């Protein structure tokens, strides 16, 4: 029983962190986006333009942005999580 509770909590915590990092991508200003590794002015503009069409629901969904491929999406995912964790401390 304890194992199920712990597993459930870990799944919830991981999904919450994932959701928060996507939230940052969906709400960040241009200058905030440019603070993310691999995102310059042109990609920040492309992100803002694309998210006006609809929020990003996953990092795979994030790849619909022009100039964002699988590797960049992975880097952004990792960088956003690191920045989120850093701000907590």
N, C-alpha and C positions, 0 to 999 in steps of 0.2 A: 504494500500500500504506500509506504513512504517513497519507494522507488518511483511509483506512478506520479506522486505529487511533485517530486523533484524534477522528473522528466517534463511534466506539464509546465512547471514554472520556467524551466530552461527554454522550452519551446516558445512560451509567451514572451520571455525576456528577449530572445533572439529576434522574434518577429516585431517586437516593439522598437528595438534598435533599428531594424531594417526600415520600418515605417517612418521613424524620425528622420533618418538620413534622406529618404525620398522626400519627406516634407521640406527639408532644407532646399533640395533642388527645385521644388515646386514654388518656393516662396522667396528665395534669395535674390537680392539685387544684383545688378551687373557687376559691381565691384566685389561683392561677396563671392559670386561665381568665379571671378578671376583669381581669387585667393586659392582656389582648388588646383592642385597639381594637374597640369595638362590642359587647363582651360585659360585661353587668352581672350582677347577682346572679340574676335570673330566668332569663336565657339560660344562665348557668353551671349552674344547677340542671337546666335542660332538657337540656343537653349530657350531664351526668353520668347523668341518667335514661335518655336514649336510648342511650348507649354501653353501658349494662348489657345492652341487648338484642343488641348486637353491635358490634364495632369498626368505626370509619369506615375504609373502604378507599379513598375518594376524596373530594375536596371536593364533588363532586356528591352523594355518599352523605351527607355532612355536612348537606346541606339537608333531610334527613328530620327534623331537630330542629325542634320547634315554635318559630316566630319567626325561623328562619334561612332567608333567601331567597338568591337568586343573588348579589345585590350584597354582602350580609353575608358570604357564603361566600368571595367574592373578596377582600374586605377582610381577613378572618381569614387566608386563605392568604398574602396579602402580608405581614401583620403577623407571623405566625408565622415566616416565612422571614427577615424582618428581624431579629427577636429572636434567631433561631438564629445568623445571621451575626454579630451583635453580640457574642454570647457567645464566639464562636471567637477574637475578637481580643484 
